[in-house]
Amino acid sequence: SGYWDTVRRLLQLQGSHGMSTRDMDVYSGYWDCVRKTYAKHGVGRFYHGVGINLVRMAPNTAVQFGSYELLKRMTEGYI
């Protein structure tokens, strides 16, 4: 996940049920959202949640590469 996920989520939440425009910023588009978010929260807000996503993806990536290497060795004589 990167900054685009944060911008996407902010744009999706805009106008959702239970959220009044008084409680959140209203964005006219993608770049307006980027500009207002940066001005209000700084660059760190765009990468909010990246750490937990890395923790979530690390085991998946390890299994994927391990499986690939195992299957590559097992099929070495056939290909």
N, C-alpha and C positions, 0 to 999 in steps of 0.2 A: 504494500500500500504506500502511496506517496501523497504528495500535495494535492494531486487531482482527485483523490478519494475524499479528502477533507472538503474540497470545494464542491464536489458532487453531492456529498451528504448535506452540506449547508443549503445548497440549492433545493434539494429534495425536501428538506424539513420546512423550508419556507412555505407558509400557507397550509401546513398539514393541520389536521383536526386537533384541537386542544391548544394550539399555539396562536396567540394573538400577535399581530404585527407590533404591538406595543412591547412585547417581551423579547423580540429579536430584531435583528437588522433585516431590512427588505432590500433585495438585490435586483438590479435591472438586467443582469446578465453575468456571464462567467467572469469577465475581467473586473466588473464592479465588485463582485464577491471577493476576488483576490485582493483588490485594492483596499476594500473596507476591512477585511480580516487582517491583513498585514498592518494597517494603521492602528487597529484596535488591540491586537494580540501579539504582533511581531511574527517573525519567521518560524518560531517554534510551534506555533499553532498548526501550521501546515503538516507537521510531522508528528502530531499528537497520536499516540497509539501504534507507532511503528515498532517500538520495542517488543510489545506483546505479540505483534504479528511475526516478528523474527523468531521469537521463542516457539510460536506455533508452527512455523514452517521448517525449522531446523530438523526435527525428527523425520518429517515427510521427505525432505531432500536427501537425508542420509539413507533412508530406506530405498529411495528411487535410484541413487547412484550405486548402492550396494547390490541391489537386484540386477541392475544393468551389467555390472562387472561379473557377477555370478553367472548370469545367462550367457554372457559373452564367452566366458571360459568353458561353459558346458557345451556350447555349440561351435567351438573353434574348429573342429574337424569337418563339420557339415557345410560350412559356408565358404 
